[in-house]
Amino acid sequence: MKIRVLFLMAVMVVLSVQSYGQEAREPNVITTAVPFVSIAPDARGGSMGDCGVASEADVYSMHFNPAKYTFMEDKLSVGLGYSPWLHQLVQDMGLAYLAFATKLTPTSALASTLRYFNVGEITFRDATGTEQGTYKPNEWAIDLAYSRMLTDYLSGAVAGRFIYSNLTQNTEGTNVGWSVAADVAVYYKRPVQWFRDMDADFTWGVSISNIGSKVSYREDMDSRDFIPTTLRFGTGLKMELNEYNSLAFMVDITKLLVPTPPVYDSVGGILYGKDDNVSVMAGIIQSFYDAPGYDKNGIGNGPFMEELSEYNWALGVEYWYNNVFAVRGGYFNEAALKGNRKYFTLGAALKYNVFGLDVSYLIPIGSTVGVSPLENTLRFNLTYSIAAKD
């Protein structure tokens, strides 16, 4: 009960902060290298507002919380996904995803995924505008995770990841960017008797993903960028309404564990905030207290309020009929100061024997309607699963 109360209080604080006067300030967005590893690759999570840290386990759990794999009902599952990405800007950009998961024992699981991000065809030009050639930059990441039950209701997981980013195509003075990263996660699932004549499962999860080395695209290695190390935590509740119908609700909160850019004065000195040229571990720790709180004109609500605005939140809902057909919906919110991504999501799923098909659709809202490059984003997943035998 205490965990639930504390979590709801945290959600309320984040909601109130992100609606409080941040729009008057100049945006102070945190940017990282290889942002493609932050994109939810599956249609299920993408249709529930990018919620997934505490949802039910499936073959696509790697992105949100690999600790869920131990709770997977299938003995073996393979998933394939694709999403045209930012097609409002680039027609040939897309993210492809291949996932594999298997239960090694009733208390352990192994999973691996491969994601490939095609940036599309780009014509490179020099400073004078002269064409330097046409290239097809790409990025990919491969990972492996091991999940194990720690208690009757709690599981843990560790994952390793190799990230490859060839955005500059080795043009003069540049090289391929790469990083090695790790994830750690826990997941809790327990049956609860909170409702009369209704079974329910309460879940919560915490994960820290992409703890890894910085990336450089220059041969001199002087300029290195953080990868998107991300803290994600949330809770969920699934209710078995009757023999044929179930309904689940989820809440996710995410935060980049990357230093916030400081505000500089006219001569390059730090006016507000802290130096962001630090090590990876120092950056993770510093990310909790380094928000400048003000812009160069002294406008802002203080470091504490900006720090809280760096927590994004999302809500998701999922309805299943007879474990055959599902409809989903969700909402994602990011403070205007940190990027202003706000959108609704919708989706559906269909299962037939060992096959499953999922699709999701993104609808931006607010000031981003009609101008958001995420508008009308679609995700597709095809899943093949073999159920575990009793």
VENBELVEN-V627337 format. One line per field, one symbol per residue. phi: phi as a letter, one per 20 degrees, with the letter a starting at -180 (. if undefined). psi: psi as a letter, one per 30 degrees, with the letter a starting at -180 (. if undefined). A space follows every 50 residues. Layout:
phi: ???
psi: ???
This chain:
phi: .fffffffffffffffffddlfffefgceedcfkfffeffedffffedmm erfcfffbfefgfeafffgfeffefbbccccbbfdlffdcfdeaddbccb bbefbfdbbcbbccccdefneceecefenffdpdccfbcbbcbccccbfd bfccccbcbdbddccdeellfgncbfebbdccccbcbcbbfcdecflbfb cdcbbcbcdmeaffdcddffmfdcdfeffcecbabbbddefafdccbccc ccccbfecgegfddefdnefecncgeecfffffffffebdffnbefemer dogffffffeeecbcbbbdddlldccccbabcccfgfdpmfbbeccabbc dbledcccbcbdcfcmfefncffegmfdcccccccdffef
psi: eeeeeeeeeeeeeeeeefgjgffflkkikklllhffffkjfkfeeffhgh kffgllkafgfeeejfffefgkfkekkkkklkjkkhffekfgklkkkkkk kkjelfgllklklkkkjjfakkjklaffgkkglklillllkklkkkkkke affklllkkkkkkkjiffhhlkgllkkllkllkkllkkkkklifkkhkkl kklllkkjlhjallkkgkefgejkkklikkkkllllkkkjeaffklkkkk kkklkkhkkkklklafggljekalkgilleeeeeefffggkeflafggkl gleeeeefffjllkklkkkkjggekkklllkkkkkefgfhjkllkllllk kjcgkkkkklkkjllbffkffkffkgkkkkkkkkkjkkk.
